[in-house]
Amino acid sequence: MAVPLSPYRLAKARDLYNVFTAFNAVSWQFLVGNIITLFALRLGANSTYIGLLSAVLYVSFFFLPLGRLLTRRFSVVKIFSVAWVGRSIGMVPVLFAPFAFAAGDAETALFLVLLGVSLFHVIRGVGLIGNNPILSYLSTGPDRGSYMTQIQIINSAVGMFAGFAIALLLGRDPPLFLYAIIVAAGIGCGIFSGLLMRKVPGPEMEDTAKHEKITKLIRGAMAQPSMRNFIYILLLVALASGVSRTFIVVYTREVFNQSDGMVSLYAVFGGLGVLMAGLVIKFLVDKIGAKPIFSLYVIIGLVSMVPVIFFPLLTIDNYPTVILFLAFLFFVMNFGWLGTEGVMQTYFLGMIPADKMMDMGILYFLGFGIAGAGGALLGGVFLDAVTAISGSQVVSFKILYLVLVVITVKILFLMRRLIPLGALPFKGALEVMFSIRELRAISLLDRLDKTSDSGEEAAILVELRGAPSKLAVKGLLTRAKSPRLSVRMESIQAIDAMEALDADTEKALMDDIVSNPYTTAYMSARTLGNHGVFQAIPLLRELSESGDYMLAGEAIIALAKLGDDVFRPRMQEIIVETQNPRLQIMGAEALGIYGSPDSLPVLLDIKLKANPPPHLREGIVLAMSNILDIQNKFYPLLVRVLADESLAPTLAMDEAEAAYENFMTVHGRRRSKTGDMAALSHQAKIFQQAVSKYVKHNKGQELARWILEIPDELVHTIVQTILAETVLSDEFAQYPSLHLLISHWAAHELRLWTRKLKV
């Protein structure tokens, strides 16, 4: 097993590999990118030759076993480096093709191109054995998918600019020798990138020296249903991706008669598509998983081929339309298919254990090579054959891409059986991709992963609280163990803001309320209550008597939110016995949440205590309003009275008057001397006078009788009895807020009574 690099050395190694990737991308574009296809077409190549030239690219993969044999004596980094220098030198024969063509020998010129490209890919195939092990070694850690995609982004961005440079150089009718100059520049960049690779650390030789036989490897892979299904998908993706992208260049050149410079310019749009695909993958892959992105890109690849089938022939001569169409076609086809290839490799690396990386990597590339080479070769032969039969290149391309569409539909069918590897389901992934809140959360998580400043970390967590996302759970749980208290607190608050908790999060919170009293335990208890975690009830009962009064208070409130009515009597005892002001206030709030009329006497007894702490009495009145089910409308009135107690009688009379007017609006013209309607009419008429005597003169006899005459079906007996006794008691005469509460409740009951008898 390779020894992982320290964070510092890993960062340096990645920087070096990034530089290698940039020069390697320039080399690829200048040597075997679209330029080699354009060069061959200028030399008179037909579709069969182009298919053969493209098939050679996939021949690389057949030489991986030779590279594997070399790992018994050399490290993968050394093999990779030497092969990368050698593959560039292998392109030297192409430099002489323009001379052969100028001498009138087109066949020799085409042979030299094929020879150079073949040498390039054969030598490349030997070195390619180190690609997966080195990349896997450098992408170790939680950002594996993100870093792998970063490499693809660098490759795409540099390749796009190199393609743009080629487009500028080629123009409309470039001389053949210009192709040789570009290839020479590519050879130089390739040699430099190969030499640079020698400095990149990688797995030691002994880590890659033990291998299974290829036949045994294939049998073992095909015996696993999940791997067998992936290999089928791999073969079909390689075929559809390789053929569609290879022959779109020929399609552009031959059907639309576009110049080499224009084709190269379209290739720049293709590079932009690859770059965009990489950015999307990098942004999402570590958060939602590879599988849904894999499926999405295959769908985009499918959609990208449909325009070739249905493009109207009548618009071929419309130059602006053709330019827009081809630019879009190159963009979306490369976005879809190269995005598919990139995320497919990420998915594959997630399936494979580290000790199987090299051997399974060979199987991966062999499958890719077989399908890609066969598809490219057969695609070229198919195009020439159908063109000869139908007499139309346009028809042959339409039929070819129709076949590719059918193959892609088969891919999508097979992808339903791919194992998720911890990814979100496809529907859930789409919801994330099209949710501004989820995308903002992902962006914040990305910033959170990159920051090393604890202050900035806390600030980002505050923002995450405003953009709650289930994707943030893992990162938040990690930061809930931060050595900085503010970061731990913000993390738990961000977790509390989420819509739902998974089992791991619930367990982490329960561990926190046990392990971290006096710090974050109380916040975890609050979160457990807010999210209805019933498994926490036994633990919360125990901690309701903790020495950490903050934790005890939040545990009590959490139990109330969880509806633990069995514990309510003990909770009432705790509230009465405690001398801690905060615990008393939180206890009163908990009783209000329970909403049990049985708690009214307890709350009133606490209210009568001498020298109560600030806000306890207001908290008790508010809790009573919750039990009486009038808190939402009563709360604004209470706020006004606390600001100016002299307003209490006025506000109480406003409530009484409004309730009477409501009665008159509903029943004002009805007259009945008997029955329920007569009782309601009598009560409505005396209501304002009863309230007035109570709130202005502290004479509650009439209001007490009024309360006791409310029909039993409208009010709980305990509520009726307790409130009637309260308005008669001189002990509560000094509390304007309590007067307002009872008056407001009575007005509320009058409205309910009025509505009940409404015809």
HELIX and SHEET records of a PDB file:
HELIX    1   1 PRO A    7  LEU A   31  1                                  25    
HELIX    2   2 ASN A   34  ARG A   42  1                                   9    
HELIX    3   3 SER A   47  VAL A   59  1                                  13    
HELIX    4   4 SER A   60  PHE A   63  5                                   4    
HELIX    5   5 LEU A   64  LEU A   70  1                                   7    
HELIX    6   6 VAL A   76  ILE A   89  1                                  14    
HELIX    7   7 VAL A   92  PHE A   96  5                                   5    
HELIX    8   8 ALA A   97  ALA A  102  1                                   6    
HELIX    9   9 ALA A  106  GLY A  127  1                                  22    
HELIX   10  10 LEU A  128  GLY A  130  5                                   3    
HELIX   11  11 ASN A  131  LEU A  138  1                                   8    
HELIX   12  12 ARG A  144  LEU A  170  1                                  27    
HELIX   13  13 LEU A  176  MET A  197  1                                  22    
HELIX   14  14 MET A  205  THR A  208  5                                   4    
HELIX   15  15 ILE A  214  MET A  222  1                                   9    
HELIX   16  16 PRO A  225  VAL A  250  1                                  26    
HELIX   17  17 TYR A  251  VAL A  255  3                                   5    
HELIX   18  18 ASP A  260  ILE A  288  1                                  29    
HELIX   19  19 ALA A  290  PHE A  310  1                                  21    
HELIX   20  20 LEU A  313  THR A  315  5                                   3    
HELIX   21  21 TYR A  319  MET A  351  1                                  33    
HELIX   22  22 ALA A  354  LYS A  356  5                                   3    
HELIX   23  23 MET A  357  SER A  390  1                                  34    
HELIX   24  24 GLN A  393  MET A  415  1                                  23    
HELIX   25  25 PHE A  426  MET A  433  1                                   8    
HELIX   26  26 ILE A  436  LYS A  450  1                                  15    
HELIX   27  27 SER A  454  ARG A  465  1                                  12    
HELIX   28  28 LYS A  470  ALA A  472  5                                   3    
HELIX   29  29 VAL A  473  ARG A  479  1                                   7    
HELIX   30  30 LEU A  485  ASP A  496  1                                  12    
HELIX   31  31 ALA A  503  SER A  515  1                                  13    
HELIX   32  32 ALA A  521  ASN A  530  1                                  10    
HELIX   33  33 PHE A  534  ALA A  536  5                                   3    
HELIX   34  34 ILE A  537  LEU A  543  1                                   7    
HELIX   35  35 TYR A  549  LYS A  561  1                                  13    
HELIX   36  36 ASP A  565  PHE A  567  5                                   3    
HELIX   37  37 ARG A  568  GLU A  577  1                                  10    
HELIX   38  38 PRO A  581  TYR A  594  1                                  14    
HELIX   39  39 PRO A  597  SER A  599  5                                   3    
HELIX   40  40 LEU A  600  LYS A  607  1                                   8    
HELIX   41  41 LEU A  616  ILE A  627  1                                  12    
HELIX   42  42 GLN A  631  ALA A  643  1                                  13    
HELIX   43  43 GLU A  645  LEU A  647  5                                   3    
HELIX   44  44 ALA A  648  HIS A  667  1                                  20    
HELIX   45  45 GLY A  675  HIS A  697  1                                  23    
HELIX   46  46 GLN A  701  LEU A  708  1                                   8    
HELIX   47  47 ASP A  712  LEU A  714  5                                   3    
HELIX   48  48 THR A  717  LEU A  728  1                                  12    
HELIX   49  49 ASP A  730  PHE A  732  5                                   3    
HELIX   50  50 PRO A  736  LYS A  756  1                                  21    
END                                                                             
